[in-house]
Amino acid sequence: MNKQERLHSVKQMNIRWMLLRLAFALPTGFLVYYFLQSQGHPMIMAAFLLSLTSAASILFMREADFVKALTAHNQARKMIGIQYQLDYLFVIMMAVIFPLMMRLNILTSLIPFILFISGGILILFTQHKLDQQLSWMDSEQPTRREIQRTRFMW
């Protein structure tokens, strides 16, 4: 299967799973907003957010398995798995850790803010480097960036 055929199959998968993604994204966004606006106990709200994002991990694993099945190279499969784990870590950072830090007023200090931003930048940089290695290993395998672009193009 060439790169265009692989991208087409990923695009079809993205269309089929769009509603399922929204089923997790909308409640998570609502909970983050409610968590930041309410006076409830922060750890209970963080537990709700963590449980919802943990359930969403199934989506990340299924999508990773689908994309891994498109290549025959074992090293490329490992890189794809790492990329999806980093994506999930980024979601945890944005949906759980960042709101918790804001709610507990941890971001008023400069060091936690720098650590949080540095973690996000490190994840994005690692994603970029893994995309470069993946395209070097299997030139017909769509990179993570190309897959994300197909998500928004119908």
Secondary structure, DSSP 8 states (H G I E B T S, - for coil): --HHHHHHHHHHHHHHHHHHHHHHHHHHHHHHHHHHH--S-HHHHHHHHHHHHHHHHHHHHHHHHHHHTT---HHHHHHHHHHHHHHHHHHHIIIIIHHHHHHTTGGGSHHHHHHHHHHHHHHHHHHHHHHHHHHHH-TTS--HHHHHHHHH--
